[in-house]
Amino acid sequence: MRAIREKRLIEFTYKSSAVRIAEPHDYNIQNGIERLLAFQLSENRTHTERGWRDLHLADIRNLRVLEQRFAGSRGDSNQKHRNWDVLFARVS
C-alpha cells in the first residue's frame, strides 16, 4: 500500500517470469482473491506490450518499492479500475 500511497514504481517477478516494473493502482479483493491492478511498464517474454495487468498477489515474488515515482491515476478511457469486493488502496 505504501507504493500506491506514495505513487512509487514497483519491481517484481510474477509466476516465475522475468522481472517486471509497474505502476501499482488498486490493491483489492475480488472473488476472495487478493489482487493488484497495475500498469506494466517493462517488457518480458510473455507480455511485450505496456498496459494494464490484473495480478494475483499470491503469484508476486521479490516485490521491491522503487524510489522512482509516477504521476498517479492515468485517467484515460482505457483505465481498468473496477468495482472490487474490497478496495484497500487506490492511487489518486
Buried (B, 14 or more C-beta within 10 A) or exposed (E): EEBBEEBBBBBBBBEEEEEBBBBBBBBBBBEEEBBBBBBBBEEBEEBEEEEBBBBEEEEBEEBEBEEEEBEEBBEEEEEBBEEBEEBEBBBE
